[in-house]
Amino acid sequence: MSFIRSERKCIEILRLLKEYQEPVGAKRLSELMGEHGFALTDRAVQYYLSYLDDAGFTRKVGNQGRVLTPAGISETERALVDERIGFIISKLERLAFKSNFNPETCTGNVAYNLSFIPHEQLDLVTKEFDEVIKGGISFFSSYKIIDNDPRIPTGHSGIITVCSITMDGVLQKFGIPVKMAFGGTIGIKEYKPVGFNDLIGYKGTTIDPLLLFINAGMTSIDSALKTGNGTVLANVREVPDTVVESVNDIAASMKKSGFLFPVAMGTGILNVRPNPFRTSIVAYSGMNLIGHAVEKGFTLKTEIGAGNIPYSSFDL
């Protein structure tokens, strides 16, 4: 079926159903989709399930939920991996192209992640966000609360955080080729980064690495903030070694605009594999805000790379 080849959300639903032996309902599927970077309401999931029912790939089991049909299992096994490999990096590269923030004039668009949380938890969650920003382990020094977005379910508030792919867009607009290489967890000792614990390459993954680390409980952001020792999230980018001076100038301008990067820059820094012709740029991820709230027991649904928004929308 051609629509399976083109509809990413349907493919993700099929993948999740394939992992479970028992029927799965729309509410649970919505939660699981959020853990993998797709912020969908229960109602939206119902729409996609109806679509998959009509295609013959899923069937409803009473009030228990859906299961895959034999046709669904067969289609999933054929289409799933090759359809989703490289999806994350392709999505982020599109957002980078649309991120035209100009650090000299503080105008233009930045890329963002969208999270939503029940209204009654909003103040508590933003308190956790503020601690991360104060501790200097975020990508950007602000966030935006929204309520009028159709992607946000009733009874919830949305929180927009700036995605670090914004940096790629800025560098590209200045003519600097940049490669989004890895997402990882980085060790913090005495409030300073000492080296990566784990790295996942963006081009070879079907799930955003940072969401994977958060959901797997592989961060200790709260400990890093309170004791100076812990594990936080960071990204690694690569640029030609001939443009280091230009990148430093751009980074200095962006810091004046509220951006908090880079953590470090160089060849073979922080135990990143050295490359004789390329320089690594290590930046803390904006997902540290989300990770910190999750560590504190809050359940946020987050879509990484949800879109672009004017820089002027943020209060600084």
KOLMIVO-537011 format. One line per field, with one value per residue: x, y, z negated of N, C-alpha, C, O in turn; residue number from 0. Coordinates in steps of 0.02 Angstrom, whole numbers, plus 50000, padded with zeros to 5 digits. Last residue first. Example, Ala and Ser with C-alpha at 12.3 -4.5 7.8 and 13.67 -1.06 7.14 Angstrom:
% residues 2
n.u: c(50642  50660)
n.v: c(49888  49716)
n.w: c(49646  49610)
ca.u: c(50684  50615)
ca.v: c(49947  49775)
ca.w: c(49643  49610)
c.u: c(50645  50660)
c.v: c(50002  49835)
c.w: c(49606  49610)
o.u: c(50670  50712)
o.v: c(50057  49834)
o.w: c(49598  49577)
nr: c(1  0)
//
This chain:
% residues 316
n.u: c(50646  50518  50491  50459  50568  50594  50452  50470  50443  50423  50460  50575  50494  50359  50312  50223  50276  50250  50360  50465  50587  50628  50550  50617  50739  50701  50662  50785  50864  50831  50922  51088  51248  51361  51514  51581  51733  51803  51897  52011  52041  51940  51915  51769  51762  51816  51821  51885  51934  51948  51822  51728  51595  51472  51442  51284  51150  51070  51043  51114  51243  51266  51275  51402  51480  51451  51513  51647  51664  51646  51762  51860  51830  51841  51925  51872  51696  51600  51479  51402  51322  51226  51175  51111  51198  51233  51338  51379  51332  51224  51117  51135  51160  51040  50955  51004  51042  50981  50920  50789  50736  50688  50811  50864  50762  50769  50896  50883  50731  50735  50806  50975  51084  51103  51140  51219  51237  51339  51376  51460  51583  51658  51647  51588  51574  51531  51600  51560  51451  51444  51315  51234  51192  51189  51295  51293  51250  51367  51377  51456  51420  51351  51265  51165  51224  51218  51078  51045  51114  51045  50922  50937  50901  50744  50666  50503  50341  50212  50036  49922  49761  49627  49634  49797  49873  49863  49809  49853  49837  49930  50105  50254  50424  50587  50766  50898  50951  51002  51058  51135  51132  51053  50945  50890  50853  50761  50659  50605  50547  50450  50371  50309  50230  50145  50075  49986  49861  49859  49969  50074  50175  50303  50394  50542  50589  50700  50671  50676  50712  50831  50949  51049  51146  51089  50948  50866  50804  50762  50739  50846  50812  50702  50767  50846  50749  50704  50821  50844  50728  50739  50838  50722  50590  50587  50663  50576  50442  50403  50399  50335  50213  50154  50136  50051  49940  49899  49861  49833  49871  49741  49667  49553  49447  49318  49347  49475  49495  49641  49747  49752  49650  49617  49529  49622  49695  49595  49574  49698  49694  49591  49645  49746  49667  49616  49727  49852  50028  50183  50309  50420  50401  50313  50198  50164  50124  50008  49931  49915  49831  49718  49684  49747  49800  49795  49957  50087  50176  50248  50154  50110  50222  50217  50095  50128  50227  50152  50069  50164  50211  50158  50215  50196  50063  50011  50032  50042)
n.v: c(51880  51786  51746  51790  51823  51713  51629  51452  51289  51120  51012  50942  50819  50824  50750  50743  50713  50680  50698  50656  50711  50666  50753  50874  50842  50822  50952  51016  50945  50979  51068  51005  51081  51042  51034  51014  50960  50982  50886  50822  50720  50685  50585  50549  50627  50657  50799  50817  50793  50962  51078  51150  51149  51206  51359  51405  51462  51615  51750  51835  51820  51699  51736  51793  51681  51602  51677  51664  51525  51508  51573  51487  51366  51327  51223  51103  51091  51023  50927  50909  50825  50866  50804  50786  50724  50660  50717  50837  50947  50938  50994  50965  50828  50782  50812  50728  50597  50478  50363  50318  50298  50422  50488  50417  50441  50577  50577  50509  50475  50326  50265  50304  50347  50482  50509  50394  50409  50380  50392  50476  50599  50705  50808  50970  51023  51008  50895  50820  50742  50654  50652  50562  50621  50618  50667  50758  50863  50962  51108  51234  51402  51513  51567  51476  51372  51424  51427  51291  51241  51303  51239  51120  51134  51214  51293  51242  51274  51191  51197  51125  51042  51035  50959  50948  51033  51058  51184  51304  51392  51399  51404  51472  51457  51491  51527  51508  51354  51234  51207  51221  51324  51333  51403  51301  51211  51286  51305  51176  51167  51265  51208  51109  51188  51253  51140  51055  51093  51067  50934  50972  50953  51022  51042  51126  51232  51347  51521  51658  51837  51937  51992  52039  51942  51817  51774  51624  51534  51379  51298  51210  51145  51071  50979  50914  50848  50754  50682  50626  50542  50453  50358  50231  50210  50124  50015  49965  49941  49862  49726  49719  49780  49689  49580  49636  49665  49540  49488  49637  49695  49761  49883  49867  49824  49813  49708  49737  49790  49775  49832  49828  49869  49997  50020  50021  50136  50232  50210  50252  50388  50424  50390  50486  50599  50569  50573  50674  50664  50696  50590  50540  50428  50461  50480  50348  50308  50386  50336  50205  50224  50272  50168  50005  49850  49673  49588  49595  49729  49771  49804  49926  50003  49995  50057  50186  50217  50218  50327  50428  50431  50387  50326  50191  50182  50218  50107  49940)
n.w: c(48671  48731  48903  49027  49102  49180  49246  49275  49344  49278  49201  49152  49055  48956  48804  48658  48493  48334  48195  48114  48127  48251  48328  48307  48369  48503  48540  48530  48618  48745  48791  48756  48772  48902  48984  49137  49211  49369  49489  49525  49436  49302  49154  49064  48906  48780  48781  48949  49076  49113  49053  48924  48802  48792  48887  48809  48776  48825  48807  48885  48855  48917  49050  49054  49027  49138  49238  49199  49209  49346  49394  49344  49412  49542  49568  49530  49560  49422  49336  49175  49048  48901  48739  48574  48427  48270  48133  48017  47953  47873  47946  48082  48082  48028  48135  48234  48273  48395  48434  48450  48573  48606  48631  48739  48835  48852  48913  49037  49114  49210  49305  49358  49433  49424  49292  49183  49011  48869  48695  48621  48659  48533  48442  48403  48231  48101  48058  48206  48316  48471  48589  48713  48882  49057  49196  49315  49432  49511  49610  49701  49698  49740  49653  49658  49585  49455  49438  49446  49336  49232  49235  49176  49044  49018  48884  48836  48789  48715  48689  48574  48571  48591  48752  48831  48961  49094  49109  48987  48881  48781  48734  48674  48714  48645  48635  48672  48750  48714  48544  48431  48336  48225  48274  48352  48251  48179  48271  48279  48152  48169  48266  48184  48098  48186  48246  48192  48232  48372  48426  48567  48714  48820  48966  49018  49158  49241  49275  49393  49373  49278  49227  49304  49287  49297  49377  49420  49504  49530  49636  49626  49508  49549  49631  49537  49462  49556  49576  49451  49444  49553  49556  49565  49605  49712  49674  49570  49629  49738  49707  49583  49616  49702  49613  49517  49598  49637  49511  49411  49248  49142  49030  48890  48811  48848  48986  49071  49237  49339  49474  49612  49696  49718  49614  49508  49538  49514  49380  49333  49360  49270  49147  49140  49119  48993  48912  48999  49021  49054  49071  49002  48927  48829  48906  48932  48805  48788  48894  48853  48743  48813  48901  48845  48905  48872  48848  48889  48962  49072  49167  49122  49158  49298  49324  49282  49376  49493  49469  49469  49602  49751  49863  49862  49842  49963  50048  50000)
ca.u: c(50716  50533  50517  50405  50537  50634  50494  50434  50483  50412  50389  50573  50556  50377  50356  50226  50268  50243  50308  50403  50549  50661  50534  50548  50738  50729  50612  50727  50879  50793  50863  51024  51195  51313  51472  51548  51671  51802  51834  51988  52094  51940  51948  51818  51731  51819  51773  51867  51947  51956  51889  51738  51666  51504  51451  51328  51201  51089  51012  51043  51214  51264  51215  51343  51483  51431  51440  51617  51673  51598  51696  51859  51825  51790  51945  51918  51765  51611  51546  51401  51387  51233  51212  51104  51150  51234  51281  51399  51387  51288  51121  51119  51210  51101  50944  51009  51038  51006  50993  50813  50773  50639  50765  50901  50778  50709  50887  50926  50775  50708  50736  50925  51070  51086  51074  51222  51199  51325  51346  51449  51520  51660  51710  51582  51607  51497  51615  51596  51468  51457  51382  51235  51221  51156  51274  51325  51222  51339  51376  51427  51462  51390  51329  51151  51214  51283  51117  51017  51132  51115  50926  50946  50970  50782  50706  50574  50387  50275  50093  49959  49834  49650  49595  49731  49871  49897  49765  49877  49790  49868  50050  50193  50361  50538  50696  50884  50924  51027  51009  51142  51172  51114  50989  50915  50901  50822  50698  50637  50603  50500  50413  50354  50281  50190  50116  50056  49875  49860  49905  50068  50115  50281  50330  50510  50567  50665  50709  50643  50708  50769  50901  50990  51167  51112  51007  50882  50842  50783  50689  50841  50872  50692  50716  50879  50788  50657  50790  50892  50742  50683  50855  50793  50603  50549  50690  50644  50456  50411  50429  50402  50259  50172  50176  50116  49977  49921  49918  49809  49888  49797  49683  49601  49516  49337  49299  49457  49475  49570  49731  49814  49656  49669  49503  49569  49729  49628  49519  49678  49742  49585  49585  49764  49707  49570  49691  49799  49961  50134  50249  50427  50443  50380  50232  50185  50184  50064  49948  49954  49899  49749  49706  49697  49821  49768  49887  50051  50132  50286  50194  50065  50205  50276  50105  50075  50245  50206  50041  50128  50256  50129  50219  50262  50106  50006  50076  50000)
ca.v: c(51877  51841  51728  51762  51877  51723  51688  51507  51349  51174  51019  50971  50854  50813  50797  50719  50761  50647  50725  50619  50732  50639  50681  50866  50859  50767  50898  51042  50939  50924  51096  51002  51052  51089  51002  51065  50944  51003  50915  50876  50768  50685  50640  50523  50617  50588  50762  50845  50744  50894  51057  51144  51141  51180  51287  51356  51439  51546  51701  51830  51884  51701  51701  51835  51739  51579  51668  51730  51558  51479  51600  51557  51371  51379  51289  51135  51089  51073  50931  50928  50836  50847  50849  50774  50767  50645  50683  50772  50957  50916  51003  51033  50873  50774  50843  50800  50617  50544  50365  50336  50241  50369  50511  50420  50373  50549  50610  50483  50529  50362  50276  50288  50275  50455  50529  50433  50376  50420  50356  50407  50566  50658  50770  50910  51029  51057  50960  50811  50805  50654  50675  50580  50578  50639  50622  50692  50841  50895  51077  51167  51351  51476  51600  51542  51364  51412  51489  51338  51217  51319  51310  51120  51152  51154  51302  51250  51274  51226  51180  51183  51043  51027  50996  50922  51027  50996  51126  51263  51394  51362  51417  51435  51493  51446  51543  51531  51422  51264  51205  51159  51332  51292  51436  51361  51190  51262  51363  51205  51122  51274  51265  51090  51143  51292  51186  51040  51097  51135  50956  50949  50975  50977  51055  51064  51218  51283  51468  51601  51773  51927  51958  52082  52012  51839  51815  51672  51588  51419  51350  51251  51187  51125  51024  50952  50902  50803  50718  50675  50593  50500  50423  50247  50255  50185  50058  49989  49979  49934  49748  49688  49810  49755  49573  49609  49719  49587  49457  49580  49690  49716  49855  49902  49816  49877  49733  49680  49807  49759  49824  49815  49797  49969  50019  49970  50071  50229  50199  50182  50347  50437  50356  50416  50593  50576  50509  50664  50652  50722  50609  50602  50421  50440  50537  50391  50278  50393  50408  50218  50198  50312  50232  50057  49914  49733  49600  49533  49705  49756  49743  49868  49994  49970  49986  50149  50214  50170  50260  50414  50412  50412  50399  50215  50161  50266  50165  50000)
ca.w: c(48647  48686  48837  48986  49063  49120  49243  49243  49337  49325  49217  49219  49071  49026  48839  48726  48548  48399  48239  48113  48068  48191  48327  48284  48298  48464  48539  48494  48547  48716  48760  48791  48730  48874  48933  49095  49176  49299  49465  49568  49452  49374  49191  49112  48972  48805  48739  48883  49024  49140  49070  48995  48820  48732  48878  48841  48728  48839  48762  48899  48837  48843  49027  49069  48982  49071  49239  49204  49145  49300  49410  49323  49339  49526  49594  49483  49585  49474  49366  49245  49080  48971  48782  48646  48461  48341  48162  48044  48000  47844  47874  48061  48111  47990  48069  48243  48202  48375  48437  48384  48544  48590  48578  48676  48815  48822  48848  48983  49093  49152  49320  49308  49430  49489  49315  49245  49064  48929  48751  48599  48675  48589  48443  48444  48296  48143  48028  48144  48284  48399  48572  48643  48830  48996  49142  49312  49368  49509  49544  49704  49665  49789  49659  49687  49657  49487  49434  49493  49403  49243  49253  49248  49062  49038  48945  48819  48845  48700  48730  48598  48570  48523  48702  48811  48889  49075  49118  49043  48937  48766  48782  48657  48725  48675  48626  48605  48754  48776  48597  48470  48396  48219  48225  48384  48303  48146  48249  48337  48169  48116  48285  48238  48070  48144  48285  48180  48161  48346  48396  48497  48679  48767  48933  48996  49090  49238  49243  49361  49408  49315  49182  49299  49289  49231  49390  49368  49534  49472  49623  49686  49510  49501  49660  49590  49431  49527  49632  49476  49394  49549  49583  49558  49549  49716  49727  49557  49569  49746  49770  49591  49567  49727  49674  49498  49564  49689  49549  49451  49318  49155  49096  48931  48786  48818  48937  49029  49170  49325  49403  49575  49682  49761  49683  49511  49543  49579  49427  49325  49395  49342  49171  49147  49180  49049  48920  48950  49048  49006  49107  49038  48986  48808  48876  48988  48835  48741  48891  48914  48733  48760  48928  48856  48876  48904  48832  48904  48910  49011  49178  49116  49087  49261  49341  49248  49305  49486  49477  49407  49548  49689  49857  49878  49788  49909  50054  50000)
c.u: c(50733  50603  50533  50426  50480  50602  50531  50479  50440  50460  50375  50502  50552  50439  50366  50262  50268  50228  50308  50347  50479  50622  50566  50528  50667  50726  50637  50675  50822  50812  50820  50969  51129  51264  51427  51502  51646  51734  51840  51925  52071  51990  51944  51849  51785  51778  51763  51818  51930  51973  51890  51810  51670  51579  51478  51389  51246  51148  51028  51008  51138  51232  51209  51280  51423  51431  51415  51541  51640  51603  51642  51791  51820  51784  51897  51940  51812  51682  51546  51472  51376  51303  51214  51143  51153  51179  51290  51337  51412  51347  51189  51133  51198  51156  51006  51001  51049  51002  51022  50889  50800  50672  50719  50856  50815  50722  50824  50911  50817  50756  50701  50854  51015  51066  51055  51152  51201  51284  51333  51423  51518  51593  51714  51649  51598  51530  51592  51618  51503  51478  51389  51307  51210  51181  51231  51295  51244  51315  51341  51432  51427  51435  51377  51214  51202  51276  51184  51058  51107  51137  50997  50946  50983  50851  50748  50614  50458  50321  50154  50019  49861  49726  49622  49698  49802  49893  49797  49833  49814  49823  49989  50138  50302  50473  50652  50811  50898  51007  51040  51085  51181  51157  51055  50964  50932  50875  50763  50684  50641  50560  50465  50399  50332  50247  50167  50103  49948  49885  49912  50000  50106  50214  50314  50445  50541  50645  50667  50694  50678  50770  50832  50937  51108  51134  51032  50948  50858  50830  50707  50793  50869  50752  50705  50830  50823  50695  50742  50862  50789  50699  50799  50806  50676  50569  50652  50669  50526  50444  50448  50436  50329  50222  50200  50162  50046  49962  49944  49869  49854  49812  49741  49611  49567  49410  49318  49412  49453  49557  49658  49803  49718  49679  49553  49543  49679  49661  49546  49621  49724  49632  49576  49705  49728  49608  49647  49767  49911  50064  50196  50367  50442  50428  50303  50222  50210  50128  50007  49975  49943  49821  49742  49727  49770  49791  49862  49976  50095  50243  50232  50103  50158  50260  50164  50081  50192  50225  50094  50095  50218  50169  50195  50270  50177  50050  50071  50044)
c.v: c(51940  51832  51790  51748  51852  51774  51694  51568  51406  51232  51075  50981  50880  50854  50776  50771  50724  50699  50688  50646  50700  50655  50648  50793  50851  50780  50841  50987  50967  50912  51042  51037  51055  51052  51055  51028  51004  50988  50931  50910  50827  50739  50630  50580  50596  50574  50690  50799  50769  50846  50987  51127  51135  51174  51270  51393  51386  51526  51629  51776  51884  51766  51700  51802  51784  51637  51648  51726  51627  51512  51573  51589  51444  51392  51345  51205  51127  51066  50984  50931  50853  50862  50822  50826  50752  50686  50672  50736  50893  50930  50987  51044  50945  50821  50839  50836  50693  50552  50433  50342  50256  50308  50454  50441  50373  50478  50587  50513  50505  50418  50314  50303  50256  50381  50495  50448  50422  50377  50404  50364  50495  50624  50720  50874  50965  51068  51017  50880  50789  50723  50679  50597  50602  50593  50658  50646  50769  50880  51010  51134  51283  51422  51562  51583  51431  51406  51479  51403  51266  51298  51330  51191  51149  51175  51239  51253  51286  51218  51221  51159  51111  51028  50982  50966  51004  50983  51060  51201  51356  51355  51375  51455  51447  51485  51488  51552  51443  51337  51234  51151  51270  51294  51399  51397  51251  51242  51342  51262  51148  51229  51281  51148  51123  51249  51224  51092  51083  51139  51026  50972  50937  51000  51001  51084  51147  51269  51404  51554  51718  51859  51952  52054  52060  51912  51842  51708  51643  51474  51395  51310  51235  51173  51084  51000  50945  50862  50771  50714  50647  50557  50474  50314  50271  50235  50123  50036  50008  49970  49822  49712  49784  49789  49640  49605  49697  49644  49503  49547  49630  49718  49806  49868  49856  49877  49803  49706  49744  49772  49804  49807  49779  49895  49988  49963  50014  50161  50192  50164  50272  50392  50365  50375  50521  50570  50511  50595  50644  50718  50631  50624  50483  50434  50521  50452  50320  50366  50419  50292  50211  50289  50274  50123  49967  49796  49663  49543  49642  49723  49723  49803  49934  49957  49956  50075  50176  50162  50206  50345  50393  50387  50426  50290  50186  50247  50213  50062)
c.w: c(48609  48658  48797  48915  49018  49073  49177  49241  49311  49315  49267  49243  49143  49040  48911  48767  48614  48452  48306  48156  48066  48128  48266  48280  48270  48389  48494  48486  48504  48643  48727  48752  48768  48829  48902  49048  49136  49270  49390  49544  49495  49396  49266  49152  49020  48868  48764  48847  48954  49083  49098  49009  48896  48744  48809  48869  48759  48795  48776  48858  48846  48819  48951  49042  48992  49022  49170  49202  49144  49231  49363  49336  49315  49451  49573  49505  49538  49500  49421  49271  49153  48996  48853  48686  48536  48375  48236  48070  48032  47890  47844  47987  48088  48016  48026  48175  48200  48299  48421  48380  48475  48559  48556  48618  48748  48797  48813  48915  49033  49134  49264  49332  49381  49486  49381  49271  49125  48978  48807  48656  48647  48598  48501  48449  48336  48211  48074  48119  48217  48374  48496  48624  48760  48941  49090  49259  49358  49439  49547  49635  49668  49759  49705  49694  49691  49562  49470  49496  49455  49313  49270  49275  49136  49062  48957  48883  48819  48760  48710  48639  48592  48516  48632  48758  48867  49000  49099  49049  48998  48827  48763  48706  48710  48681  48657  48594  48686  48781  48660  48520  48438  48282  48219  48337  48336  48197  48216  48316  48230  48130  48231  48259  48124  48116  48242  48211  48144  48274  48365  48471  48614  48741  48882  48960  49081  49167  49246  49329  49365  49349  49215  49251  49279  49229  49322  49385  49483  49498  49564  49675  49569  49500  49614  49624  49484  49498  49607  49535  49422  49502  49579  49591  49537  49662  49733  49611  49566  49688  49768  49654  49576  49681  49700  49558  49542  49658  49604  49483  49350  49229  49093  48997  48826  48794  48914  48973  49133  49252  49397  49500  49642  49750  49732  49583  49544  49590  49498  49372  49390  49381  49246  49172  49193  49115  48982  48961  48992  49037  49057  49078  49031  48866  48854  48961  48893  48772  48845  48916  48793  48748  48875  48879  48895  48867  48868  48894  48934  48957  49115  49125  49077  49188  49303  49262  49266  49412  49466  49411  49484  49629  49790  49863  49800  49851  49996  50000)
o.u: c(50789  50618  50557  50384  50455  50608  50503  50540  50380  50512  50321  50485  50530  50438  50380  50244  50307  50172  50361  50291  50439  50623  50535  50493  50659  50714  50600  50648  50811  50779  50777  50968  51117  51242  51450  51455  51686  51682  51876  51902  52106  51982  51944  51812  51841  51762  51706  51778  51958  52021  51837  51856  51621  51619  51504  51386  51245  51191  51003  50951  51102  51198  51154  51236  51395  51386  51363  51508  51610  51552  51598  51765  51780  51737  51911  51969  51792  51724  51500  51520  51343  51339  51204  51142  51193  51121  51345  51289  51460  51405  51210  51158  51246  51193  51024  51037  51097  50964  51082  50918  50831  50640  50712  50863  50799  50697  50823  50914  50789  50817  50642  50843  51010  51034  50996  51110  51187  51297  51317  51445  51568  51552  51768  51701  51601  51514  51628  51651  51477  51517  51345  51354  51180  51191  51236  51271  51217  51353  51291  51487  51372  51481  51437  51218  51226  51318  51205  51070  51143  51175  51009  50967  51036  50860  50783  50598  50470  50337  50148  50048  49826  49752  49639  49731  49753  49908  49762  49821  49797  49775  49996  50126  50301  50468  50678  50797  50879  51042  51098  51065  51228  51212  51108  51017  50992  50935  50814  50740  50702  50617  50518  50459  50392  50303  50226  50164  49971  49925  49963  49975  50126  50197  50313  50442  50523  50678  50606  50750  50657  50823  50781  50888  51116  51139  50999  50997  50863  50888  50672  50804  50887  50744  50699  50849  50829  50675  50740  50877  50775  50684  50808  50787  50692  50564  50679  50693  50534  50472  50501  50498  50377  50268  50258  50221  50094  50011  50005  49924  49847  49770  49785  49570  49619  49431  49332  49436  49417  49601  49618  49845  49736  49714  49533  49537  49691  49655  49522  49620  49734  49612  49556  49713  49728  49583  49640  49778  49925  50044  50168  50371  50459  50489  50347  50272  50270  50181  50052  50030  50002  49866  49792  49788  49751  49800  49902  49935  50073  50270  50246  50086  50166  50280  50161  50074  50209  50238  50081  50093  50238  50161  50210  50325  50214  50072  50121  50088)
o.v: c(51947  51782  51840  51739  51890  51769  51680  51561  51408  51224  51076  50960  50845  50916  50718  50830  50678  50725  50668  50619  50715  50616  50607  50773  50824  50734  50815  50977  50944  50872  51058  51038  51101  50997  51107  50995  51039  51001  50898  50958  50877  50797  50574  50619  50622  50517  50666  50765  50744  50857  50956  51157  51116  51191  51312  51455  51329  51567  51585  51758  51926  51767  51700  51836  51811  51641  51673  51765  51647  51525  51610  51627  51459  51425  51404  51243  51179  51038  50989  50937  50815  50904  50762  50885  50711  50684  50674  50726  50894  50926  51018  51097  50982  50850  50887  50884  50718  50518  50445  50327  50213  50270  50440  50415  50333  50458  50578  50478  50483  50409  50332  50347  50198  50356  50482  50403  50481  50318  50463  50307  50459  50620  50695  50905  50911  51116  51066  50917  50750  50758  50704  50560  50654  50534  50718  50592  50724  50884  51003  51132  51275  51399  51578  51628  51443  51432  51521  51430  51281  51334  51368  51203  51171  51226  51216  51218  51336  51162  51279  51107  51150  51017  50925  51005  51037  50928  51010  51167  51374  51316  51322  51514  51389  51541  51444  51590  51401  51377  51254  51095  51265  51267  51429  51420  51253  51255  51376  51267  51142  51250  51308  51138  51120  51272  51227  51087  51097  51182  51042  51024  50880  51059  50942  51136  51113  51290  51407  51547  51730  51827  51962  52087  52114  51942  51886  51676  51702  51462  51444  51364  51294  51233  51141  51055  51006  50920  50826  50773  50706  50615  50532  50325  50321  50295  50173  50091  50069  50024  49842  49717  49822  49823  49648  49624  49735  49667  49506  49576  49578  49739  49809  49828  49876  49923  49847  49725  49703  49766  49815  49778  49720  49861  49957  49907  49963  50131  50151  50110  50235  50362  50318  50330  50498  50538  50462  50563  50610  50762  50590  50673  50480  50436  50563  50472  50327  50398  50458  50308  50227  50331  50307  50132  49973  49796  49702  49511  49638  49692  49664  49752  49897  49906  49900  50034  50137  50106  50155  50310  50346  50330  50483  50314  50201  50291  50245  50070)
o.w: c(48584  48625  48823  48871  48976  49012  49123  49235  49324  49283  49296  49298  49188  49039  48925  48766  48624  48456  48330  48154  48022  48080  48233  48233  48215  48350  48453  48431  48448  48609  48686  48691  48807  48846  48879  49070  49104  49301  49353  49575  49500  49378  49291  49182  49019  48881  48768  48879  48905  49046  49107  48980  48929  48701  48773  48874  48738  48779  48741  48871  48819  48768  48924  49015  48943  48979  49147  49168  49095  49199  49342  49295  49272  49430  49586  49467  49510  49466  49460  49232  49189  48969  48864  48669  48559  48354  48263  48033  48070  47869  47796  47967  48076  47977  47991  48161  48170  48266  48432  48328  48443  48523  48497  48563  48704  48744  48752  48864  48983  49138  49271  49374  49363  49533  49393  49273  49120  48986  48796  48665  48649  48552  48515  48460  48308  48246  48085  48154  48177  48406  48461  48641  48747  48953  49080  49276  49390  49391  49582  49606  49641  49791  49708  49736  49746  49600  49510  49550  49503  49345  49316  49332  49159  49095  48913  48932  48784  48781  48690  48624  48626  48462  48615  48724  48882  48977  49088  48999  49054  48825  48732  48717  48731  48655  48691  48548  48646  48812  48660  48536  48476  48282  48209  48359  48348  48187  48222  48339  48233  48120  48247  48268  48110  48110  48259  48203  48089  48256  48335  48491  48607  48745  48898  48927  49129  49120  49252  49351  49309  49355  49182  49235  49251  49175  49294  49404  49501  49512  49551  49702  49563  49494  49638  49643  49475  49508  49634  49542  49417  49517  49597  49649  49504  49672  49757  49597  49559  49697  49792  49655  49575  49704  49717  49554  49548  49687  49616  49483  49318  49269  49049  49019  48799  48759  48954  48919  49160  49209  49443  49465  49639  49788  49781  49608  49576  49643  49538  49401  49438  49431  49281  49214  49250  49162  49018  49013  48943  49075  49021  49116  49090  48857  48860  48991  48902  48766  48862  48938  48785  48744  48890  48876  48953  48806  48892  48927  48991  48911  49106  49094  49029  49160  49279  49217  49221  49389  49435  49361  49450  49607  49774  49851  49753  49813  49979  49958)
nr: c(315  314  313  312  311  310  309  308  307  306  305  304  303  302  301  300  299  298  297  296  295  294  293  292  291  290  289  288  287  286  285  284  283  282  281  280  279  278  277  276  275  274  273  272  271  270  269  268  267  266  265  264  263  262  261  260  259  258  257  256  255  254  253  252  251  250  249  248  247  246  245  244  243  242  241  240  239  238  237  236  235  234  233  232  231  230  229  228  227  226  225  224  223  222  221  220  219  218  217  216  215  214  213  212  211  210  209  208  207  206  205  204  203  202  201  200  199  198  197  196  195  194  193  192  191  190  189  188  187  186  185  184  183  182  181  180  179  178  177  176  175  174  173  172  171  170  169  168  167  166  165  164  163  162  161  160  159  158  157  156  155  154  153  152  151  150  149  148  147  146  145  144  143  142  141  140  139  138  137  136  135  134  133  132  131  130  129  128  127  126  125  124  123  122  121  120  119  118  117  116  115  114  113  112  111  110  109  108  107  106  105  104  103  102  101  100  99  98  97  96  95  94  93  92  91  90  89  88  87  86  85  84  83  82  81  80  79  78  77  76  75  74  73  72  71  70  69  68  67  66  65  64  63  62  61  60  59  58  57  56  55  54  53  52  51  50  49  48  47  46  45  44  43  42  41  40  39  38  37  36  35  34  33  32  31  30  29  28  27  26  25  24  23  22  21  20  19  18  17  16  15  14  13  12  11  10  9  8  7  6  5  4  3  2  1  0)
//
